[in-house]
Amino acid sequence: MREFIDSNPGLRSRFANFIEFEDYDADELQLILERMVEDHSYSLSDAARGRARQLFAELVEQRNASFSNARDVRNLFERAMARHPNRLAKVAQPSRTELISLEAEDLEHGSR
């Protein structure tokens, strides 16, 4: 937004107030993921929780201009949801726990 506002000298004068939002830290990104998982009636295995923690630490450490906060979490969650049934297709009789559990392999980074 700052780049957009600065792109036109007269644009900045049209806004009286600016609100700065700090980026989420890794713990906050983890909480957002856990809420999304819970809201969709899924759960994270311990391994998936650890993998997510690792991914978010890396994401925050390496953040650049394309860092998109909670959108990165949503994208990770949506990719995990897409991978989940593919993983379960290899299981002959998945249990209820397997049907609602996201595993570490579901959370692999992939493209951002």
N, CA, C and O atoms as CSV, one atom per row, in Angstrom:
chain,resi,resn,atom,element,x,y,z
A,1,MET,N,N,0.820,-1.187,0.000
A,1,MET,CA,C,0.000,0.000,0.000
A,1,MET,C,C,0.865,1.253,0.000
A,1,MET,O,O,0.569,2.233,-0.684
A,2,ARG,N,N,1.926,1.202,0.771
A,2,ARG,CA,C,2.802,2.371,0.844
A,2,ARG,C,C,3.329,2.733,-0.544
A,2,ARG,O,O,3.361,3.905,-0.917
A,3,GLU,N,N,3.736,1.725,-1.297
A,3,GLU,CA,C,4.242,1.963,-2.643
A,3,GLU,C,C,3.165,2.589,-3.519
A,3,GLU,O,O,3.443,3.495,-4.304
A,4,PHE,N,N,1.930,2.102,-3.381
A,4,PHE,CA,C,0.806,2.649,-4.153
A,4,PHE,C,C,0.570,4.117,-3.782
A,4,PHE,O,O,0.446,4.968,-4.663
A,5,ILE,N,N,0.508,4.411,-2.489
A,5,ILE,CA,C,0.278,5.786,-2.018
A,5,ILE,C,C,1.393,6.708,-2.511
A,5,ILE,O,O,1.135,7.837,-2.927
A,6,ASP,N,N,2.622,6.222,-2.461
A,6,ASP,CA,C,3.762,7.040,-2.874
A,6,ASP,C,C,3.880,7.185,-4.390
A,6,ASP,O,O,4.651,8.015,-4.872
A,7,SER,N,N,3.126,6.389,-5.145
A,7,SER,CA,C,3.232,6.435,-6.602
A,7,SER,C,C,2.658,7.718,-7.198
A,7,SER,O,O,2.976,8.075,-8.332
A,8,ASN,N,N,1.824,8.399,-6.444
A,8,ASN,CA,C,1.206,9.632,-6.930
A,8,ASN,C,C,1.329,10.687,-5.842
A,8,ASN,O,O,0.757,10.522,-4.765
A,9,PRO,N,N,2.061,11.768,-6.096
A,9,PRO,CA,C,2.295,12.782,-5.063
A,9,PRO,C,C,1.009,13.353,-4.445
A,9,PRO,O,O,1.009,13.705,-3.265
A,10,GLY,N,N,-0.055,13.449,-5.193
A,10,GLY,CA,C,-1.298,14.004,-4.654
A,10,GLY,C,C,-2.126,13.005,-3.868
A,10,GLY,O,O,-3.041,13.390,-3.140
A,11,LEU,N,N,-1.817,11.742,-4.007
A,11,LEU,CA,C,-2.607,10.708,-3.340
A,11,LEU,C,C,-2.424,10.727,-1.825
A,11,LEU,O,O,-3.403,10.599,-1.090
A,12,ARG,N,N,-1.210,10.881,-1.352
A,12,ARG,CA,C,-0.932,10.874,0.081
A,12,ARG,C,C,-1.748,11.949,0.805
A,12,ARG,O,O,-2.218,11.720,1.919
A,13,SER,N,N,-1.915,13.101,0.190
A,13,SER,CA,C,-2.631,14.201,0.846
A,13,SER,C,C,-4.122,13.920,0.993
A,13,SER,O,O,-4.806,14.633,1.726
A,14,ARG,N,N,-4.636,12.913,0.325
A,14,ARG,CA,C,-6.066,12.589,0.404
A,14,ARG,C,C,-6.407,11.669,1.580
A,14,ARG,O,O,-7.577,11.407,1.858
A,15,PHE,N,N,-5.372,11.187,2.260
A,15,PHE,CA,C,-5.588,10.308,3.403
A,15,PHE,C,C,-5.066,10.987,4.653
A,15,PHE,O,O,-3.894,11.356,4.725
A,16,ALA,N,N,-5.939,11.152,5.643
A,16,ALA,CA,C,-5.545,11.825,6.882
A,16,ALA,C,C,-4.872,10.873,7.868
A,16,ALA,O,O,-3.996,11.280,8.632
A,17,ASN,N,N,-5.277,9.629,7.850
A,17,ASN,CA,C,-4.774,8.667,8.832
A,17,ASN,C,C,-4.249,7.411,8.144
A,17,ASN,O,O,-4.790,6.953,7.138
A,18,PHE,N,N,-3.200,6.881,8.710
A,18,PHE,CA,C,-2.637,5.623,8.242
A,18,PHE,C,C,-2.530,4.694,9.433
A,18,PHE,O,O,-2.131,5.109,10.521
A,19,ILE,N,N,-2.881,3.454,9.229
A,19,ILE,CA,C,-2.791,2.455,10.289
A,19,ILE,C,C,-1.762,1.416,9.868
A,19,ILE,O,O,-1.879,0.816,8.799
A,20,GLU,N,N,-0.767,1.205,10.698
A,20,GLU,CA,C,0.256,0.197,10.431
A,20,GLU,C,C,-0.128,-1.091,11.162
A,20,GLU,O,O,-0.432,-1.067,12.354
A,21,PHE,N,N,-0.111,-2.185,10.460
A,21,PHE,CA,C,-0.379,-3.490,11.045
A,21,PHE,C,C,0.918,-4.281,11.047
A,21,PHE,O,O,1.527,-4.487,9.997
A,22,GLU,N,N,1.333,-4.715,12.206
A,22,GLU,CA,C,2.538,-5.531,12.324
A,22,GLU,C,C,2.274,-6.914,11.746
A,22,GLU,O,O,1.152,-7.419,11.804
A,23,ASP,N,N,3.317,-7.520,11.188
A,23,ASP,CA,C,3.197,-8.891,10.708
A,23,ASP,C,C,2.991,-9.829,11.880
A,23,ASP,O,O,3.445,-9.564,12.993
A,24,TYR,N,N,2.300,-10.932,11.617
A,24,TYR,CA,C,2.151,-11.963,12.632
A,24,TYR,C,C,3.491,-12.642,12.855
A,24,TYR,O,O,4.310,-12.736,11.941
A,25,ASP,N,N,3.710,-13.117,14.083
A,25,ASP,CA,C,4.904,-13.916,14.335
A,25,ASP,C,C,4.545,-15.390,14.134
A,25,ASP,O,O,3.388,-15.719,13.873
A,26,ALA,N,N,5.533,-16.273,14.255
A,26,ALA,CA,C,5.333,-17.696,13.990
A,26,ALA,C,C,4.277,-18.309,14.918
A,26,ALA,O,O,3.477,-19.137,14.482
A,27,ASP,N,N,4.272,-17.910,16.186
A,27,ASP,CA,C,3.279,-18.449,17.127
A,27,ASP,C,C,1.865,-18.036,16.739
A,27,ASP,O,O,0.930,-18.829,16.846
A,28,GLU,N,N,1.714,-16.802,16.293
A,28,GLU,CA,C,0.391,-16.329,15.881
A,28,GLU,C,C,-0.070,-17.035,14.607
A,28,GLU,O,O,-1.249,-17.363,14.475
A,29,LEU,N,N,0.843,-17.270,13.678
A,29,LEU,CA,C,0.499,-18.016,12.462
A,29,LEU,C,C,0.067,-19.434,12.815
A,29,LEU,O,O,-0.860,-19.977,12.213
A,30,GLN,N,N,0.742,-20.029,13.790
A,30,GLN,CA,C,0.390,-21.371,14.253
A,30,GLN,C,C,-1.033,-21.382,14.822
A,30,GLN,O,O,-1.816,-22.286,14.534
A,31,LEU,N,N,-1.354,-20.383,15.621
A,31,LEU,CA,C,-2.700,-20.294,16.194
A,31,LEU,C,C,-3.761,-20.125,15.118
A,31,LEU,O,O,-4.848,-20.694,15.213
A,32,ILE,N,N,-3.445,-19.348,14.102
A,32,ILE,CA,C,-4.390,-19.163,12.995
A,32,ILE,C,C,-4.637,-20.488,12.298
A,32,ILE,O,O,-5.782,-20.829,12.003
A,33,LEU,N,N,-3.573,-21.242,12.032
A,33,LEU,CA,C,-3.734,-22.556,11.401
A,33,LEU,C,C,-4.581,-23.474,12.279
A,33,LEU,O,O,-5.503,-24.129,11.793
A,34,GLU,N,N,-4.269,-23.518,13.557
A,34,GLU,CA,C,-5.015,-24.411,14.449
A,34,GLU,C,C,-6.499,-24.042,14.489
A,34,GLU,O,O,-7.355,-24.922,14.574
A,35,ARG,N,N,-6.798,-22.770,14.430
A,35,ARG,CA,C,-8.204,-22.330,14.401
A,35,ARG,C,C,-8.869,-22.764,13.090
A,35,ARG,O,O,-10.007,-23.234,13.103
A,36,MET,N,N,-8.179,-22.613,11.976
A,36,MET,CA,C,-8.750,-23.036,10.688
A,36,MET,C,C,-9.029,-24.533,10.689
A,36,MET,O,O,-10.086,-24.983,10.246
A,37,VAL,N,N,-8.067,-25.291,11.191
A,37,VAL,CA,C,-8.214,-26.751,11.254
A,37,VAL,C,C,-9.424,-27.103,12.114
A,37,VAL,O,O,-10.263,-27.912,11.718
A,38,GLU,N,N,-9.505,-26.497,13.278
A,38,GLU,CA,C,-10.622,-26.755,14.195
A,38,GLU,C,C,-11.956,-26.339,13.578
A,38,GLU,O,O,-12.945,-27.062,13.698
A,39,ASP,N,N,-11.991,-25.189,12.927
A,39,ASP,CA,C,-13.230,-24.693,12.315
A,39,ASP,C,C,-13.748,-25.617,11.221
A,39,ASP,O,O,-14.940,-25.612,10.915
A,40,HIS,N,N,-12.864,-26.402,10.636
A,40,HIS,CA,C,-13.261,-27.339,9.592
A,40,HIS,C,C,-13.388,-28.771,10.133
A,40,HIS,O,O,-13.451,-29.735,9.369
A,41,SER,N,N,-13.425,-28.885,11.455
A,41,SER,CA,C,-13.619,-30.171,12.142
A,41,SER,C,C,-12.516,-31.187,11.841
A,41,SER,O,O,-12.764,-32.390,11.763
A,42,TYR,N,N,-11.309,-30.686,11.676
A,42,TYR,CA,C,-10.140,-31.537,11.505
A,42,TYR,C,C,-9.253,-31.394,12.730
A,42,TYR,O,O,-9.538,-30.615,13.640
A,43,SER,N,N,-8.182,-32.156,12.733
A,43,SER,CA,C,-7.190,-32.030,13.798
A,43,SER,C,C,-5.803,-32.148,13.178
A,43,SER,O,O,-5.640,-32.671,12.076
A,44,LEU,N,N,-4.822,-31.658,13.901
A,44,LEU,CA,C,-3.428,-31.786,13.485
A,44,LEU,C,C,-2.775,-32.868,14.325
A,44,LEU,O,O,-2.907,-32.873,15.549
A,45,SER,N,N,-2.081,-33.773,13.682
A,45,SER,CA,C,-1.303,-34.744,14.446
A,45,SER,C,C,-0.149,-33.996,15.107
A,45,SER,O,O,0.148,-32.861,14.736
A,46,ASP,N,N,0.495,-34.620,16.075
A,46,ASP,CA,C,1.651,-33.990,16.717
A,46,ASP,C,C,2.734,-33.681,15.694
A,46,ASP,O,O,3.371,-32.629,15.752
A,47,ALA,N,N,2.941,-34.611,14.748
A,47,ALA,CA,C,3.951,-34.397,13.706
A,47,ALA,C,C,3.568,-33.221,12.815
A,47,ALA,O,O,4.430,-32.431,12.430
A,48,ALA,N,N,2.285,-33.098,12.483
A,48,ALA,CA,C,1.827,-31.983,11.652
A,48,ALA,C,C,1.976,-30.660,12.401
A,48,ALA,O,O,2.362,-29.648,11.817
A,49,ARG,N,N,1.672,-30.679,13.676
A,49,ARG,CA,C,1.819,-29.462,14.494
A,49,ARG,C,C,3.288,-29.018,14.512
A,49,ARG,O,O,3.586,-27.832,14.375
A,50,GLY,N,N,4.188,-29.969,14.680
A,50,GLY,CA,C,5.617,-29.661,14.668
A,50,GLY,C,C,6.087,-29.173,13.314
A,50,GLY,O,O,6.893,-28.246,13.231
A,51,ARG,N,N,5.592,-29.788,12.250
A,51,ARG,CA,C,5.963,-29.362,10.895
A,51,ARG,C,C,5.461,-27.947,10.625
A,51,ARG,O,O,6.177,-27.131,10.045
A,52,ALA,N,N,4.245,-27.660,11.039
A,52,ALA,CA,C,3.692,-26.310,10.854
A,52,ALA,C,C,4.531,-25.292,11.613
A,52,ALA,O,O,4.839,-24.221,11.090
A,53,ARG,N,N,4.895,-25.623,12.835
A,53,ARG,CA,C,5.728,-24.719,13.643
A,53,ARG,C,C,7.042,-24.412,12.916
A,53,ARG,O,O,7.492,-23.267,12.886
A,54,GLN,N,N,7.644,-25.442,12.338
A,54,GLN,CA,C,8.900,-25.286,11.589
A,54,GLN,C,C,8.682,-24.414,10.350
A,54,GLN,O,O,9.470,-23.506,10.086
A,55,LEU,N,N,7.622,-24.683,9.596
A,55,LEU,CA,C,7.336,-23.904,8.388
A,55,LEU,C,C,7.101,-22.430,8.711
A,55,LEU,O,O,7.582,-21.548,7.999
A,56,PHE,N,N,6.356,-22.169,9.790
A,56,PHE,CA,C,6.071,-20.778,10.131
A,56,PHE,C,C,7.310,-20.047,10.627
A,56,PHE,O,O,7.482,-18.859,10.353
A,57,ALA,N,N,8.169,-20.742,11.349
A,57,ALA,CA,C,9.428,-20.124,11.790
A,57,ALA,C,C,10.264,-19.744,10.572
A,57,ALA,O,O,10.829,-18.652,10.521
A,58,GLU,N,N,10.344,-20.647,9.588
A,58,GLU,CA,C,11.089,-20.363,8.363
A,58,GLU,C,C,10.454,-19.218,7.585
A,58,GLU,O,O,11.151,-18.346,7.068
A,59,LEU,N,N,9.136,-19.228,7.505
A,59,LEU,CA,C,8.414,-18.198,6.771
A,59,LEU,C,C,8.670,-16.812,7.354
A,59,LEU,O,O,8.923,-15.857,6.619
A,60,VAL,N,N,8.604,-16.711,8.674
A,60,VAL,CA,C,8.822,-15.426,9.343
A,60,VAL,C,C,10.276,-14.994,9.193
A,60,VAL,O,O,10.560,-13.822,8.947
A,61,GLU,N,N,11.183,-15.932,9.341
A,61,GLU,CA,C,12.611,-15.610,9.238
A,61,GLU,C,C,12.994,-15.137,7.846
A,61,GLU,O,O,13.849,-14.264,7.695
A,62,GLN,N,N,12.364,-15.711,6.830
A,62,GLN,CA,C,12.726,-15.407,5.447
A,62,GLN,C,C,11.754,-14.440,4.774
A,62,GLN,O,O,11.787,-14.268,3.556
A,63,ARG,N,N,10.902,-13.819,5.559
A,63,ARG,CA,C,9.855,-12.987,4.942
A,63,ARG,C,C,10.468,-11.868,4.104
A,63,ARG,O,O,11.525,-11.317,4.409
A,64,ASN,N,N,9.746,-11.572,3.041
A,64,ASN,CA,C,10.152,-10.512,2.138
A,64,ASN,C,C,8.905,-9.730,1.743
A,64,ASN,O,O,7.882,-9.812,2.423
A,65,ALA,N,N,8.980,-8.985,0.672
A,65,ALA,CA,C,7.843,-8.153,0.259
A,65,ALA,C,C,6.612,-8.977,-0.104
A,65,ALA,O,O,5.499,-8.452,-0.088
A,66,SER,N,N,6.788,-10.264,-0.432
A,66,SER,CA,C,5.632,-11.083,-0.795
A,66,SER,C,C,4.997,-11.784,0.407
A,66,SER,O,O,4.014,-12.509,0.250
A,67,PHE,N,N,5.550,-11.576,1.602
A,67,PHE,CA,C,4.986,-12.183,2.817
A,67,PHE,C,C,3.550,-11.700,2.972
A,67,PHE,O,O,3.285,-10.499,2.926
A,68,SER,N,N,2.640,-12.623,3.155
A,68,SER,CA,C,1.232,-12.229,3.177
A,68,SER,C,C,0.498,-12.669,4.434
A,68,SER,O,O,-0.724,-12.820,4.416
A,69,ASN,N,N,1.227,-12.877,5.523
A,69,ASN,CA,C,0.615,-13.127,6.813
A,69,ASN,C,C,-0.364,-14.282,6.787
A,69,ASN,O,O,-0.001,-15.395,6.405
A,70,ALA,N,N,-1.592,-14.035,7.184
A,70,ALA,CA,C,-2.572,-15.108,7.328
A,70,ALA,C,C,-2.941,-15.748,5.992
A,70,ALA,O,O,-3.392,-16.893,5.963
A,71,ARG,N,N,-2.759,-15.037,4.904
A,71,ARG,CA,C,-3.035,-15.644,3.600
A,71,ARG,C,C,-2.089,-16.812,3.356
A,71,ARG,O,O,-2.492,-17.814,2.767
A,72,ASP,N,N,-0.834,-16.702,3.800
A,72,ASP,CA,C,0.096,-17.822,3.682
A,72,ASP,C,C,-0.406,-19.024,4.486
A,72,ASP,O,O,-0.253,-20.168,4.058
A,73,VAL,N,N,-0.999,-18.763,5.637
A,73,VAL,CA,C,-1.554,-19.839,6.464
A,73,VAL,C,C,-2.728,-20.485,5.737
A,73,VAL,O,O,-2.826,-21.710,5.657
A,74,ARG,N,N,-3.616,-19.648,5.208
A,74,ARG,CA,C,-4.778,-20.183,4.493
A,74,ARG,C,C,-4.337,-21.018,3.296
A,74,ARG,O,O,-4.897,-22.084,3.042
A,75,ASN,N,N,-3.341,-20.540,2.562
A,75,ASN,CA,C,-2.854,-21.300,1.404
A,75,ASN,C,C,-2.268,-22.645,1.831
A,75,ASN,O,O,-2.507,-23.662,1.181
A,76,LEU,N,N,-1.506,-22.649,2.917
A,76,LEU,CA,C,-0.950,-23.894,3.440
A,76,LEU,C,C,-2.077,-24.847,3.834
A,76,LEU,O,O,-2.030,-26.034,3.511
A,77,PHE,N,N,-3.077,-24.333,4.522
A,77,PHE,CA,C,-4.208,-25.148,4.952
A,77,PHE,C,C,-4.960,-25.719,3.745
A,77,PHE,O,O,-5.304,-26.901,3.728
A,78,GLU,N,N,-5.210,-24.889,2.752
A,78,GLU,CA,C,-5.950,-25.361,1.575
A,78,GLU,C,C,-5.171,-26.416,0.806
A,78,GLU,O,O,-5.763,-27.371,0.302
A,79,ARG,N,N,-3.845,-26.261,0.705
A,79,ARG,CA,C,-3.027,-27.289,0.058
A,79,ARG,C,C,-3.066,-28.586,0.873
A,79,ARG,O,O,-3.131,-29.679,0.310
A,80,ALA,N,N,-3.025,-28.456,2.197
A,80,ALA,CA,C,-3.091,-29.649,3.061
A,80,ALA,C,C,-4.420,-30.367,2.873
A,80,ALA,O,O,-4.468,-31.596,2.822
A,81,MET,N,N,-5.490,-29.602,2.772
A,81,MET,CA,C,-6.806,-30.209,2.573
A,81,MET,C,C,-6.884,-30.914,1.223
A,81,MET,O,O,-7.580,-31.921,1.091
A,82,ALA,N,N,-6.186,-30.403,0.232
A,82,ALA,CA,C,-6.177,-31.054,-1.083
A,82,ALA,C,C,-5.317,-32.320,-1.071
A,82,ALA,O,O,-5.628,-33.283,-1.771
A,83,ARG,N,N,-4.246,-32.323,-0.286
A,83,ARG,CA,C,-3.358,-33.494,-0.216
A,83,ARG,C,C,-3.941,-34.606,0.645
A,83,ARG,O,O,-3.685,-35.785,0.399
A,84,HIS,N,N,-4.712,-34.241,1.638
A,84,HIS,CA,C,-5.264,-35.192,2.611
A,84,HIS,C,C,-5.985,-36.365,1.943
A,84,HIS,O,O,-5.644,-37.510,2.238
A,85,PRO,N,N,-6.965,-36.142,1.060
A,85,PRO,CA,C,-7.654,-37.299,0.458
A,85,PRO,C,C,-6.740,-38.135,-0.437
A,85,PRO,O,O,-6.930,-39.345,-0.560
A,86,ASN,N,N,-5.756,-37.500,-1.058
A,86,ASN,CA,C,-4.814,-38.276,-1.878
A,86,ASN,C,C,-3.998,-39.219,-1.016
A,86,ASN,O,O,-3.729,-40.354,-1.410
A,87,ARG,N,N,-3.607,-38.753,0.153
A,87,ARG,CA,C,-2.863,-39.614,1.076
A,87,ARG,C,C,-3.748,-40.754,1.560
A,87,ARG,O,O,-3.303,-41.899,1.633
A,88,LEU,N,N,-5.002,-40.444,1.890
A,88,LEU,CA,C,-5.905,-41.466,2.417
A,88,LEU,C,C,-6.357,-42.464,1.362
A,88,LEU,O,O,-6.814,-43.557,1.697
A,89,ALA,N,N,-6.236,-42.104,0.105
A,89,ALA,CA,C,-6.631,-43.032,-0.958
A,89,ALA,C,C,-5.797,-44.313,-0.917
A,89,ALA,O,O,-6.208,-45.346,-1.444
A,90,LYS,N,N,-4.642,-44.237,-0.296
A,90,LYS,CA,C,-3.754,-45.402,-0.184
A,90,LYS,C,C,-4.102,-46.284,1.013
A,90,LYS,O,O,-3.527,-47.359,1.181
A,91,VAL,N,N,-5.043,-45.834,1.846
A,91,VAL,CA,C,-5.426,-46.585,3.046
A,91,VAL,C,C,-6.731,-47.329,2.759
A,91,VAL,O,O,-7.736,-46.714,2.404
A,92,ALA,N,N,-6.709,-48.648,2.913
A,92,ALA,CA,C,-7.873,-49.474,2.569
A,92,ALA,C,C,-9.103,-49.128,3.405
A,92,ALA,O,O,-10.180,-48.896,2.855
A,93,GLN,N,N,-8.954,-49.092,4.698
A,93,GLN,CA,C,-10.082,-48.807,5.601
A,93,GLN,C,C,-9.659,-47.715,6.586
A,93,GLN,O,O,-9.330,-48.021,7.732
A,94,PRO,N,N,-9.664,-46.446,6.160
A,94,PRO,CA,C,-9.213,-45.399,7.083
A,94,PRO,C,C,-10.131,-45.285,8.301
A,94,PRO,O,O,-11.354,-45.377,8.189
A,95,SER,N,N,-9.524,-45.087,9.445
A,95,SER,CA,C,-10.295,-44.898,10.679
A,95,SER,C,C,-10.859,-43.483,10.710
A,95,SER,O,O,-10.476,-42.629,9.910
A,96,ARG,N,N,-11.761,-43.253,11.633
A,96,ARG,CA,C,-12.319,-41.903,11.779
A,96,ARG,C,C,-11.206,-40.916,12.101
A,96,ARG,O,O,-11.198,-39.801,11.578
A,97,THR,N,N,-10.278,-41.306,12.945
A,97,THR,CA,C,-9.151,-40.437,13.301
A,97,THR,C,C,-8.340,-40.076,12.060
A,97,THR,O,O,-7.965,-38.918,11.876
A,98,GLU,N,N,-8.071,-41.068,11.209
A,98,GLU,CA,C,-7.322,-40.795,9.979
A,98,GLU,C,C,-8.098,-39.868,9.050
A,98,GLU,O,O,-7.509,-39.043,8.352
A,99,LEU,N,N,-9.413,-40.009,9.047
A,99,LEU,CA,C,-10.249,-39.191,8.168
A,99,LEU,C,C,-10.276,-37.715,8.572
A,99,LEU,O,O,-10.522,-36.844,7.737
A,100,ILE,N,N,-10.023,-37.440,9.845
A,100,ILE,CA,C,-10.086,-36.039,10.291
A,100,ILE,C,C,-8.719,-35.469,10.675
A,100,ILE,O,O,-8.630,-34.320,11.108
A,101,SER,N,N,-7.659,-36.258,10.518
A,101,SER,CA,C,-6.326,-35.813,10.936
A,101,SER,C,C,-5.477,-35.374,9.755
A,101,SER,O,O,-5.343,-36.089,8.762
A,102,LEU,N,N,-4.910,-34.189,9.884
A,102,LEU,CA,C,-3.911,-33.744,8.930
A,102,LEU,C,C,-2.556,-34.158,9.469
A,102,LEU,O,O,-2.263,-33.978,10.651
A,103,GLU,N,N,-1.735,-34.712,8.598
A,103,GLU,CA,C,-0.418,-35.200,8.966
A,103,GLU,C,C,0.663,-34.264,8.411
A,103,GLU,O,O,0.384,-33.408,7.572
A,104,ALA,N,N,1.882,-34.439,8.886
A,104,ALA,CA,C,2.998,-33.594,8.452
A,104,ALA,C,C,3.150,-33.600,6.931
A,104,ALA,O,O,3.414,-32.559,6.329
A,105,GLU,N,N,2.985,-34.754,6.316
A,105,GLU,CA,C,3.149,-34.825,4.856
A,105,GLU,C,C,2.081,-34.016,4.124
A,105,GLU,O,O,2.304,-33.592,2.990
A,106,ASP,N,N,0.934,-33.798,4.747
A,106,ASP,CA,C,-0.101,-32.956,4.144
A,106,ASP,C,C,0.321,-31.486,4.129
A,106,ASP,O,O,-0.165,-30.697,3.318
A,107,LEU,N,N,1.224,-31.134,5.031
A,107,LEU,CA,C,1.635,-29.733,5.187
A,107,LEU,C,C,2.929,-29.394,4.453
A,107,LEU,O,O,3.515,-28.341,4.704
A,108,GLU,N,N,3.380,-30.247,3.569
A,108,GLU,CA,C,4.614,-29.921,2.862
A,108,GLU,C,C,4.454,-28.608,2.142
A,108,GLU,O,O,3.381,-28.263,1.649
A,109,HIS,N,N,5.556,-27.885,2.097
A,109,HIS,CA,C,5.554,-26.487,1.676
A,109,HIS,C,C,4.988,-26.240,0.290
A,109,HIS,O,O,4.064,-25.438,0.147
A,110,GLY,N,N,5.495,-26.885,-0.713
A,110,GLY,CA,C,5.015,-26.655,-2.071
A,110,GLY,C,C,5.232,-25.226,-2.511
A,110,GLY,O,O,6.044,-24.512,-1.922
A,111,SER,N,N,4.523,-24.801,-3.533
A,111,SER,CA,C,4.676,-23.421,-4.019
A,111,SER,C,C,3.863,-22.487,-3.163
A,111,SER,O,O,2.799,-22.838,-2.654
A,112,ARG,N,N,4.391,-21.277,-3.016
A,112,ARG,CA,C,3.721,-20.288,-2.179
A,112,ARG,C,C,2.631,-19.588,-2.924
A,112,ARG,O,O,1.961,-18.720,-2.365
